[in-house]
Amino acid sequence: MKLRQVDLAQQLGWQQAYVSRYATGERMLAVDEYIAVARGIGIDPVALLAQVLKSGNDRPD
């Protein structure tokens, strides 16, 4: 199932434009926002961070 920005925004109680800005890289997420988004898309935020750190990239694979 593909999650749309508008669906995630509604789930988090945020404006769709706000989700769009971080999805396109226009803005960065604060730590609490990162946790909310990770949980909102069904990913453990700690596991995601570990994957990013392990890969040495600033973005997950």
Secondary structure as GFF3:
##gff-version 3
##sequence-region A 1 61
A	DSSP	alpha_helix	5	12	.	.	.	ID=ss1
A	DSSP	alpha_helix	16	23	.	.	.	ID=ss2
A	DSSP	alpha_helix	31	40	.	.	.	ID=ss3
A	DSSP	alpha_helix	45	55	.	.	.	ID=ss4
###
